[in-house]
Amino acid sequence: MKIAKVEAIPLKMRFGRGIEPKDATGMDWDFLDYCLVRVETDDGIVGWGDAFAYNCRRAVVAAVEDMIAPRVIGRDASDIAQISRDLQQGLHLFGRYGITTFAISGLDIALWDIAAKRAGLPLYQLLGGAGTAKVPAYSSLFRYADTEMLGEMVRRSIKDGYGHVKLHEIRIEDVAAAREAGGDATEIMVDTNCPWTPEVAKRMAEAMMAYDILWLEEPIFPPEDFAALAKLRAETGVAIATGENACTAFQFQQMMDEGAADYVQPSVTKVGGITEFRKVAAIAETAGVQIMPHSPYFGPGFLASLHLAQAMPQPGMIERIYLFPEAELYPGAYDPVDGTFGAPSGPGLGIEPDPNVIRDFRAE
């Protein structure tokens, strides 16, 4: 079973936020960018992958087409672990993080989709899961920088069945507004996207603790300053979540060796795919650190996250970014049932992407 074709398929799709911010908020983001990776074998099996592409779609497409595809055409599609290693080693000159690893991730997800399809199994079963776990969902809100809008979206999330809500705010008044809107029964998390120095992060963490946040996510720039994150944990007692910007198991090993996180957040579309994600999960389990998959996606990466969660003994929670795409690549897959996610039970990733959506939203 040889790899016969590797195709990068770019999509660009508008989305709604549920409520529109009045002013620019630092998240002036209007389109979902996709880089689907379609892999076809010489015996006609097609697998679908997902390379992280938000605001970097053209670069990721080029990496798949120019760096990845020429190295894997003709290789045995079932030799996934070796292909992952060879790509990481062969492309290390260009950096083992960022665009290169995003492209590797997309190919890797597609190869696992093919492997499970060939076996006639849902991916979670190939990975050792029974598919019976009900994994709690949490809504991951846009940054509004408006307390009224934020409160409305917190209440809407709760009405939609989410018992956990993640903010992307950086102001104390917004955290306070979310707590008031959510009440005591709602878990509140705060993802700040790396805005502060360690000194500012300490002041902000101490202030946010008054609102009983479950975790503070990526409070320090740069995100790989694991020593500073570990110090913040020790000095404030606030729980730290991090890892969405980390690539490869080696960086996660460093993170956990430093004691930088209570929750680690590998992203299957960024970390190196399913192969590398499983390595991170093993390291985290050994270290006694909880996995919380980073999964704000609407493509194969979201489905892969659902399957990986089913194959972990302690899967944490699944992040569902609380945005509303113009069309659904996988209709019905994005909304939790009774506040939880399962995984589709068809072969491979479980669902095939809607070809009409691919046709209508294909980008140049």
N, C-alpha and C positions, 0 to 999 in steps of 0.2 A: 504494500500500500504506500505508494509514493506521493509526495506533494507535487501536484501538477500545476497549480495556479495559486497565486497569492494576490489579492486585489484589495486596495484601500478604497473605501466608499465614503466620501465625505457628505455629511448632511448638515443643513443649517435650518433651524426651526425657531420661530417665535414662541414665546411662552407668556402666560399671565402670572402675576404675583398674588392673585386673589384680591389685592387692594393695591392701588398704585401710590408709591411715595410722592409726596408733594414736591420734594426738592431732591437734588443730587445727594447721595448718601455715601459715596465711596464704593458702591456696588452698582455702577452704571452698566448694567449687563442686560441685554435685550434678546439675545439669541442663545439657544442651545447648539453647541457645535458637537458633532459626532465624527469620529473616524472609525467606521465599522471595518473589520478585517474579515474578508471572505476567503476561506481556504478550501480548495477543491482537490480531491485526490484523484489518482489515475483510474480508480474504479468508481468514481462518480459520487462519493460522499462529500457533502459540503458542511463545513463548520463555520461558525460565526464568532468573531472576537470583537473586542472593544478597547481601543487605545485612547487614553485620556486626551481630550482635544479642546477643552474649553479655552477659547481665545488663543489657541495655538494650532488650529486645525490644519492649516497649510503645511506647517513644519512637520507635524506628525505624519500626515499623508506622505510627504516626501521621504521621511525616514522609513516608513513601511515599504514604499516602492523602491527606493534606491539603496537602502542599507540592509533591510531584512529579506525581502523577496529573493534577490539574487543568491543569497547564502543558503536558502532552504529548498529551493526548487530541486526536485529529484531525491530529496531525503525521505527516509522512512517516517511517515507521519505519526507512527506509534512511539517513536524514540523521543518522547517529549522532554524528559529530564536532560538527556544529552544535548538536544537542540538548545534548550535553555542555557546550559553551561557554555556551549560553544559560541552562542550569540553574545553572551555577556563577556566572555574572554576575547572574542574576535573584534568586538566593538568597543572595548574598554578605552581605546585611544580617544574616543569622542565623549567620554564621561559615562559613569555607571549610574547616573541619575538623570532625571528630566526626560527630554524628548526621546532619547535613545531607549530608555527603559519603558516609556509609555508604548513605544512601537513593539518592543519585545512582549509586553503584556498582552497586547491585542492578538498577536500570533499565538501565544501560549493558550489563551482562552479558547481560541478557535480549534486548536489541536485537541484540547480536552473535550470539546463538544463533539469532535469527530470520533474520538476514542469511545465515548459513551454511546454514541449512535451505532458504531460498529458492534459494540457489545449488546445493543438493544436495551440499554438501561438508562434511567435518569441519571444525571451526573452525580447527584448526591449518593446514589447507591454504589456507583463505581468508586466513590471516595470513602465508602464505608459507613454511610448514614442510612437510617431506615426511612427517613422522610416523614416522620410522625411528630417532630418537635414543633411546638407553637412558639415562635420566637417573637418577643415583644417588639413592636414598632415604635419609633419616635419620629415626630415631625421636626424637620429642620427648616426654620423660617428664614426668610430674606432679612436683610438689614433695612429697617425702616427709619431709624433715628427719629421716630415720632411716637410718643408714648400712647396716644390714642389709637393709632393704626396698629401698633404692636399689641395692645390689649385686645383689640378686635380679632386679630389673627390667632392669638393664644386661645381665646374663647372658641373660635371656629375650629381649631385643631382638636380641642377637647370634645366638641360636639361631633367631630368626625371619628372619635374613638381613640385618640391618642392620649395616653396617660403620662407621656414624657414629651417635653417640648424643648427644643434647642434653639437658643437665640444666636444671632450674629451681631449683637450690639456691643458697644464699647463705652457706654455711659451708664453710670450707676442708676440714674433715674429710670432708664429703660428696664433694667433688671428689676427694680422695685415695681414698675408698672406691670411687668409680666407676672411677678409673684402675686400681686393683688388680683390680676385677672384670672390666674390659674388656681388661686386658693392653696390651701395647705396640702391638698391631696395630689397635686400635680408636681412631678419632678421637673425641675428647671435646670438645663445645662447652658453654658455660655461659651460660644466659640468666637474668639476675638480676631483670629487670622493674623497673629504675629505683629501687634502694633507697638509693643512697649519695650523699654529697657528693663533689666531686672529690678531696678529700684522702683520704677513706676508700677511694674507688675505686682510688686509686693503690696503697695498701697491699694491698688485696685482689688487685689484678691482679698485683702482684709476687709475692705468695704463690702464686697459682694457676699462674703460669708454671712452677713446679717440676713440675707435673703435665702439662706439654706439651699445653695446651688449644689447639684449632684457632682458636677465637675466644671473646671475652668480649662478651656481648650486653647492650646497654642497662644499663650499670653506674651511670649518673649520672641523678639527677633535677634538673631536668626533662629529658626526652629530647631536646628541641630545643636544648639548650645545646651546640651544635656546636663552639664554641670550646673548651669544657672537654673534649669527647671528642677533639678534635684534639690538645690538649695531653697528654692521657693516652696517646694513641698514641705521641707523640713522646718522652715521658719514660720510658715503660716498654718500648716495643717490642711490646706485646701487640696482637694483631689485634682490631679492634673491628667488631662487627656492629650495625647499627641500621636503623630505618626502619619497623618495623611500626606505629608510632603516627604516622607522617608521612602527610599528605594532600596531594595534588596534586604535579605535577612541580616546581612552584616551590620547595617546601620541600626536595625532594631536590636541586635545583640548589644551594640554599644549603648543604646538608649537604656536597656534594662540593666546592663552592668552598672551604669551610673545611678540607677534608682530614680530615673527621670519621670516615670509615669505610673499612675494607678490604672489607667486604661490606655491600651495601645490600639491604634486605628489604621491598620494597613488597608490600602485601597487596591483592589485587585487590578484596576486599570493603570496603576502607576507603579506598583511595587515590583513588578516582574511577572504578573499573571498568577494563575492558580498554583503553579509549581512553587513560586517564591512565597506566596501567601501561606501555603501549608507549612513551609519552613518557619515562618514567623509565628504561626499558631503553635507549633511544637516548642519553640523557644519560650513563648509567653506562658504556656502551660507549665513548663519546667520551672520557670521563674515565679510562678504564682501570680501572674499579672493578667488581668481580664482583657480579652479581645473585645473590641467594639468596631466592627467593620465600617470603614468609610465608604458610603455607597450612594452619593447624590447623583445618580445616573438614571437614564431612561433607555439604555441599550443593553447589549449582552452582559456588560459589567454588572448591572443590577441583578440579572438572573444568576450570574455566577456567584454573586454574594449570597443570594438565597440558598443556593446549593451548598456552598461552603459552610454556611451556618448550620445546615442540617447534618453535616458530617463532623461537627465539633461537639465535644461533651459539654462545654460551657460557652455557647455561642454569643452571649451578651445580648445586644439589641441590634435591630436593623434600622439604619437611617433612611428615611424617605424624605427627600428634599421637597418642601411644601411649595412647589411651583406647578403650573398647569400647562403642559405643552399643547401646542396647536393641534397636534395629532399624536396618536399613540403607536409606537413601533410594535409594541406587544400589548394589544388591547386587554384590559382587565388585570394586568400583572402588577400594577403599581399601588393598588389600594389594599390596606390590611383588612382582615376579617376579624371582628371582635378584638381589634387592637393588636393583632399578631400577624406574622407572615409565615407561610409555608414555602414550598417550592413546587414549580410545575412538575408533573410526574411523567411527561412524555420523554422519549429518548433524548439524550444529550442535555442541552439547556432546557429542554422541555417544551418550548414553543419556537416556531419559526417566525422571523420578522415579517411584517406586512409588506409585500412587494410594492403595493400602491403608495405606501408612505415613503419607501426608498425612492420610488420614481418621482413623487411630487416634491420631495424636499432635498433632492440631490443637489449639492453645491458645485460650483466651478472649481 
